[in-house]
Amino acid sequence: MLDADARDRVIIALDCDRDRALELGHALAGKASWIKIGMTLYYAEGPAIVEEFKSLGFKVFLDLKFYDIPHQVEGAARSAALAGADLLSVHGSGASAMLHACREGAEQAATVRGDRPRLVAITVLTSMDQDCLTEIGVDHPVAEQADRLARLAQASGIDGVVCSPREAAHMRELLGPDALVVTPGVRPAGADLGDQSRVATPSDAISAGASHIVVGRPITAASDPLAAYEAIVSELVEKVE
């Protein structure tokens, strides 16, 4: 894998407050391509935090997991796109009308900004097991539910999915070569697993079919975040063909 391609595959999750996020942003600017902003940081800081990271040269995965009536999701997708987000997440379980509305909101923003963000669907949250699905009235297996929602999302104009790295190969086969397959739960060999249990190394996740990997604490909590990031890039360059 080429160095530039490797850098474009790694999304750094900034699950921290604004001051720390910007400290990391300045340390990684010019080297890293992507950062992820989740609910905690976005709800605290609003659209301005996306604009700040865009001004530093980053592409932004705004991971807000839209889930509401179609009208609200359409507006949310449009607003998030106009803030500058390059990638947005939406819950696949919102059904086709909501998913189509998400795509429509992103398309509306494209008339202003010139392009639209790409969209990825959450199928089954990695925190949910079979008991959780049964509790909300879903009686078929987790894997079957994930497949069903992945297909629904693709048919509704969504560009791909977020999934565990252990499902990456299957989702790649299911959705085809052009789909986004974004995998959190990636840990370099020997790294602390934290609260993740279904994990893979960066090179294993990409080799399995992930288009992008999301890495948080192994980079952001490292004594030298840039060095930790560069080590992951080097692993991808060396091990992924």
Contacts in CASP RR format, 6 or more apart in sequence:
PFRMAT RR
TARGET T0000
AUTHOR 0000-0000-0000
METHOD contacts of the structure
MODEL  1
MLDADARDRVIIALDCDRDRALELGHALAGKASWIKIGMTLYYAEGPAIV
EEFKSLGFKVFLDLKFYDIPHQVEGAARSAALAGADLLSVHGSGASAMLH
ACREGAEQAATVRGDRPRLVAITVLTSMDQDCLTEIGVDHPVAEQADRLA
RLAQASGIDGVVCSPREAAHMRELLGPDALVVTPGVRPAGADLGDQSRVA
TPSDAISAGASHIVVGRPITAASDPLAAYEAIVSELVEKVE
1 9 0 8 1.000
1 206 0 8 1.000
1 236 0 8 1.000
1 237 0 8 1.000
1 240 0 8 1.000
1 241 0 8 1.000
2 237 0 8 1.000
3 233 0 8 1.000
3 237 0 8 1.000
6 233 0 8 1.000
6 236 0 8 1.000
6 237 0 8 1.000
6 240 0 8 1.000
7 31 0 8 1.000
7 32 0 8 1.000
7 33 0 8 1.000
7 233 0 8 1.000
8 33 0 8 1.000
8 34 0 8 1.000
9 206 0 8 1.000
9 210 0 8 1.000
9 211 0 8 1.000
9 212 0 8 1.000
9 213 0 8 1.000
9 236 0 8 1.000
10 32 0 8 1.000
10 33 0 8 1.000
10 34 0 8 1.000
10 202 0 8 1.000
10 212 0 8 1.000
10 213 0 8 1.000
10 215 0 8 1.000
10 229 0 8 1.000
10 232 0 8 1.000
10 233 0 8 1.000
10 236 0 8 1.000
11 34 0 8 1.000
11 35 0 8 1.000
11 36 0 8 1.000
11 61 0 8 1.000
11 182 0 8 1.000
11 212 0 8 1.000
11 213 0 8 1.000
11 214 0 8 1.000
11 215 0 8 1.000
12 24 0 8 1.000
12 28 0 8 1.000
12 32 0 8 1.000
12 34 0 8 1.000
12 35 0 8 1.000
12 36 0 8 1.000
12 214 0 8 1.000
12 215 0 8 1.000
12 216 0 8 1.000
12 219 0 8 1.000
12 220 0 8 1.000
12 229 0 8 1.000
13 35 0 8 1.000
13 36 0 8 1.000
13 38 0 8 1.000
13 184 0 8 1.000
13 214 0 8 1.000
13 215 0 8 1.000
13 216 0 8 1.000
13 220 0 8 1.000
14 20 0 8 1.000
14 21 0 8 1.000
14 24 0 8 1.000
14 25 0 8 1.000
14 35 0 8 1.000
14 36 0 8 1.000
14 37 0 8 1.000
14 38 0 8 1.000
14 41 0 8 1.000
14 216 0 8 1.000
14 220 0 8 1.000
15 38 0 8 1.000
15 40 0 8 1.000
15 41 0 8 1.000
15 216 0 8 1.000
15 220 0 8 1.000
16 24 0 8 1.000
16 41 0 8 1.000
16 220 0 8 1.000
17 41 0 8 1.000
17 44 0 8 1.000
18 41 0 8 1.000
18 44 0 8 1.000
18 45 0 8 1.000
18 49 0 8 1.000
20 220 0 8 1.000
21 37 0 8 1.000
21 41 0 8 1.000
21 49 0 8 1.000
22 52 0 8 1.000
24 220 0 8 1.000
24 225 0 8 1.000
25 32 0 8 1.000
25 35 0 8 1.000
25 53 0 8 1.000
25 56 0 8 1.000
25 58 0 8 1.000
26 56 0 8 1.000
27 225 0 8 1.000
27 226 0 8 1.000
28 35 0 8 1.000
28 225 0 8 1.000
28 226 0 8 1.000
28 229 0 8 1.000
29 56 0 8 1.000
29 57 0 8 1.000
29 58 0 8 1.000
30 57 0 8 1.000
31 226 0 8 1.000
31 229 0 8 1.000
31 230 0 8 1.000
32 58 0 8 1.000
32 229 0 8 1.000
33 58 0 8 1.000
33 59 0 8 1.000
34 58 0 8 1.000
34 59 0 8 1.000
34 60 0 8 1.000
34 61 0 8 1.000
34 86 0 8 1.000
34 212 0 8 1.000
35 53 0 8 1.000
35 58 0 8 1.000
35 59 0 8 1.000
35 60 0 8 1.000
35 61 0 8 1.000
36 60 0 8 1.000
36 61 0 8 1.000
36 62 0 8 1.000
36 63 0 8 1.000
36 214 0 8 1.000
37 49 0 8 1.000
37 50 0 8 1.000
37 53 0 8 1.000
37 60 0 8 1.000
37 61 0 8 1.000
37 62 0 8 1.000
37 63 0 8 1.000
38 62 0 8 1.000
38 63 0 8 1.000
38 64 0 8 1.000
39 63 0 8 1.000
39 64 0 8 1.000
39 65 0 8 1.000
41 49 0 8 1.000
42 49 0 8 1.000
42 50 0 8 1.000
42 62 0 8 1.000
42 64 0 8 1.000
46 83 0 8 1.000
47 79 0 8 1.000
47 80 0 8 1.000
47 82 0 8 1.000
47 83 0 8 1.000
50 60 0 8 1.000
50 62 0 8 1.000
50 80 0 8 1.000
50 83 0 8 1.000
50 84 0 8 1.000
50 85 0 8 1.000
51 83 0 8 1.000
51 84 0 8 1.000
53 60 0 8 1.000
54 60 0 8 1.000
54 84 0 8 1.000
59 86 0 8 1.000
59 87 0 8 1.000
60 84 0 8 1.000
60 85 0 8 1.000
60 86 0 8 1.000
60 87 0 8 1.000
61 85 0 8 1.000
61 86 0 8 1.000
61 87 0 8 1.000
61 88 0 8 1.000
61 89 0 8 1.000
61 182 0 8 1.000
61 212 0 8 1.000
61 214 0 8 1.000
62 80 0 8 1.000
62 83 0 8 1.000
62 85 0 8 1.000
62 87 0 8 1.000
62 88 0 8 1.000
62 89 0 8 1.000
62 117 0 8 1.000
63 89 0 8 1.000
64 76 0 8 1.000
64 80 0 8 1.000
64 88 0 8 1.000
64 89 0 8 1.000
65 89 0 8 1.000
65 90 0 8 1.000
65 91 0 8 1.000
65 122 0 8 1.000
66 73 0 8 1.000
66 76 0 8 1.000
66 77 0 8 1.000
66 88 0 8 1.000
66 89 0 8 1.000
66 90 0 8 1.000
66 91 0 8 1.000
66 98 0 8 1.000
66 102 0 8 1.000
67 73 0 8 1.000
67 90 0 8 1.000
67 91 0 8 1.000
67 93 0 8 1.000
67 94 0 8 1.000
67 98 0 8 1.000
68 76 0 8 1.000
68 98 0 8 1.000
69 98 0 8 1.000
70 97 0 8 1.000
70 98 0 8 1.000
70 100 0 8 1.000
70 101 0 8 1.000
71 101 0 8 1.000
73 90 0 8 1.000
73 98 0 8 1.000
73 101 0 8 1.000
73 102 0 8 1.000
74 101 0 8 1.000
74 102 0 8 1.000
74 104 0 8 1.000
74 105 0 8 1.000
74 108 0 8 1.000
75 105 0 8 1.000
77 88 0 8 1.000
77 90 0 8 1.000
77 101 0 8 1.000
77 102 0 8 1.000
77 103 0 8 1.000
77 104 0 8 1.000
77 105 0 8 1.000
77 106 0 8 1.000
77 109 0 8 1.000
77 119 0 8 1.000
78 105 0 8 1.000
78 106 0 8 1.000
78 108 0 8 1.000
78 109 0 8 1.000
80 88 0 8 1.000
80 117 0 8 1.000
81 88 0 8 1.000
81 105 0 8 1.000
81 106 0 8 1.000
81 108 0 8 1.000
81 109 0 8 1.000
81 110 0 8 1.000
81 113 0 8 1.000
81 116 0 8 1.000
81 117 0 8 1.000
82 109 0 8 1.000
82 112 0 8 1.000
82 113 0 8 1.000
84 113 0 8 1.000
84 117 0 8 1.000
85 117 0 8 1.000
86 117 0 8 1.000
86 118 0 8 1.000
87 117 0 8 1.000
87 118 0 8 1.000
87 119 0 8 1.000
87 120 0 8 1.000
87 180 0 8 1.000
87 182 0 8 1.000
88 102 0 8 1.000
88 106 0 8 1.000
88 117 0 8 1.000
88 118 0 8 1.000
88 119 0 8 1.000
88 120 0 8 1.000
89 119 0 8 1.000
89 120 0 8 1.000
89 121 0 8 1.000
89 122 0 8 1.000
89 162 0 8 1.000
90 98 0 8 1.000
90 99 0 8 1.000
90 102 0 8 1.000
90 119 0 8 1.000
90 120 0 8 1.000
90 121 0 8 1.000
90 122 0 8 1.000
90 153 0 8 1.000
90 158 0 8 1.000
91 98 0 8 1.000
91 121 0 8 1.000
91 122 0 8 1.000
92 98 0 8 1.000
92 99 0 8 1.000
92 121 0 8 1.000
92 122 0 8 1.000
92 123 0 8 1.000
92 149 0 8 1.000
92 152 0 8 1.000
92 153 0 8 1.000
92 158 0 8 1.000
93 122 0 8 1.000
93 123 0 8 1.000
93 149 0 8 1.000
95 152 0 8 1.000
96 152 0 8 1.000
96 155 0 8 1.000
96 156 0 8 1.000
99 121 0 8 1.000
99 152 0 8 1.000
99 153 0 8 1.000
99 156 0 8 1.000
99 157 0 8 1.000
99 158 0 8 1.000
100 156 0 8 1.000
100 157 0 8 1.000
102 119 0 8 1.000
102 158 0 8 1.000
103 119 0 8 1.000
103 156 0 8 1.000
103 157 0 8 1.000
103 158 0 8 1.000
106 116 0 8 1.000
106 117 0 8 1.000
106 119 0 8 1.000
107 116 0 8 1.000
109 116 0 8 1.000
109 117 0 8 1.000
110 116 0 8 1.000
118 159 0 8 1.000
118 160 0 8 1.000
118 180 0 8 1.000
119 157 0 8 1.000
119 158 0 8 1.000
119 159 0 8 1.000
119 160 0 8 1.000
120 158 0 8 1.000
120 159 0 8 1.000
120 160 0 8 1.000
120 161 0 8 1.000
120 162 0 8 1.000
120 180 0 8 1.000
120 182 0 8 1.000
121 149 0 8 1.000
121 150 0 8 1.000
121 153 0 8 1.000
121 158 0 8 1.000
121 160 0 8 1.000
121 161 0 8 1.000
121 162 0 8 1.000
122 161 0 8 1.000
122 162 0 8 1.000
123 145 0 8 1.000
123 146 0 8 1.000
123 147 0 8 1.000
123 149 0 8 1.000
123 150 0 8 1.000
123 153 0 8 1.000
123 161 0 8 1.000
123 162 0 8 1.000
123 163 0 8 1.000
124 133 0 8 1.000
124 142 0 8 1.000
124 145 0 8 1.000
124 146 0 8 1.000
124 149 0 8 1.000
126 164 0 8 1.000
126 184 0 8 1.000
126 185 0 8 1.000
126 198 0 8 1.000
128 142 0 8 1.000
129 142 0 8 1.000
130 141 0 8 1.000
130 142 0 8 1.000
133 139 0 8 1.000
133 140 0 8 1.000
133 142 0 8 1.000
133 145 0 8 1.000
138 145 0 8 1.000
143 167 0 8 1.000
146 163 0 8 1.000
146 167 0 8 1.000
147 170 0 8 1.000
147 174 0 8 1.000
150 160 0 8 1.000
150 161 0 8 1.000
150 163 0 8 1.000
150 171 0 8 1.000
150 174 0 8 1.000
150 175 0 8 1.000
151 174 0 8 1.000
151 175 0 8 1.000
153 160 0 8 1.000
153 161 0 8 1.000
154 160 0 8 1.000
154 175 0 8 1.000
154 179 0 8 1.000
159 179 0 8 1.000
159 180 0 8 1.000
160 175 0 8 1.000
160 179 0 8 1.000
160 180 0 8 1.000
160 181 0 8 1.000
160 182 0 8 1.000
161 171 0 8 1.000
161 175 0 8 1.000
161 179 0 8 1.000
161 180 0 8 1.000
161 181 0 8 1.000
161 182 0 8 1.000
162 182 0 8 1.000
162 183 0 8 1.000
162 184 0 8 1.000
163 171 0 8 1.000
163 181 0 8 1.000
163 182 0 8 1.000
163 183 0 8 1.000
164 183 0 8 1.000
164 184 0 8 1.000
164 185 0 8 1.000
164 198 0 8 1.000
165 183 0 8 1.000
165 185 0 8 1.000
165 186 0 8 1.000
165 198 0 8 1.000
165 199 0 8 1.000
165 200 0 8 1.000
165 204 0 8 1.000
165 205 0 8 1.000
165 208 0 8 1.000
165 210 0 8 1.000
165 213 0 8 1.000
166 198 0 8 1.000
166 200 0 8 1.000
166 208 0 8 1.000
168 181 0 8 1.000
168 183 0 8 1.000
168 200 0 8 1.000
168 205 0 8 1.000
168 208 0 8 1.000
168 209 0 8 1.000
168 210 0 8 1.000
169 208 0 8 1.000
169 209 0 8 1.000
171 179 0 8 1.000
171 181 0 8 1.000
171 209 0 8 1.000
172 179 0 8 1.000
172 181 0 8 1.000
172 208 0 8 1.000
172 209 0 8 1.000
172 210 0 8 1.000
175 181 0 8 1.000
179 211 0 8 1.000
180 211 0 8 1.000
180 212 0 8 1.000
181 209 0 8 1.000
181 210 0 8 1.000
181 211 0 8 1.000
181 212 0 8 1.000
182 210 0 8 1.000
182 211 0 8 1.000
182 212 0 8 1.000
182 213 0 8 1.000
182 214 0 8 1.000
183 200 0 8 1.000
183 205 0 8 1.000
183 210 0 8 1.000
183 212 0 8 1.000
183 213 0 8 1.000
183 214 0 8 1.000
184 196 0 8 1.000
184 213 0 8 1.000
184 214 0 8 1.000
185 196 0 8 1.000
185 198 0 8 1.000
185 199 0 8 1.000
185 200 0 8 1.000
185 214 0 8 1.000
186 199 0 8 1.000
186 200 0 8 1.000
186 201 0 8 1.000
186 202 0 8 1.000
186 205 0 8 1.000
186 213 0 8 1.000
186 214 0 8 1.000
186 215 0 8 1.000
187 193 0 8 1.000
187 196 0 8 1.000
187 199 0 8 1.000
187 200 0 8 1.000
187 201 0 8 1.000
187 215 0 8 1.000
187 218 0 8 1.000
188 201 0 8 1.000
188 202 0 8 1.000
188 218 0 8 1.000
188 228 0 8 1.000
188 231 0 8 1.000
188 232 0 8 1.000
188 235 0 8 1.000
189 201 0 8 1.000
191 218 0 8 1.000
192 217 0 8 1.000
192 218 0 8 1.000
193 199 0 8 1.000
194 217 0 8 1.000
200 208 0 8 1.000
201 235 0 8 1.000
202 213 0 8 1.000
202 215 0 8 1.000
202 232 0 8 1.000
202 235 0 8 1.000
202 236 0 8 1.000
203 235 0 8 1.000
203 236 0 8 1.000
203 238 0 8 1.000
203 239 0 8 1.000
203 240 0 8 1.000
205 213 0 8 1.000
206 213 0 8 1.000
206 236 0 8 1.000
206 240 0 8 1.000
207 239 0 8 1.000
207 240 0 8 1.000
215 232 0 8 1.000
218 228 0 8 1.000
218 232 0 8 1.000
219 225 0 8 1.000
219 228 0 8 1.000
219 229 0 8 1.000
219 232 0 8 1.000
222 228 0 8 1.000
END
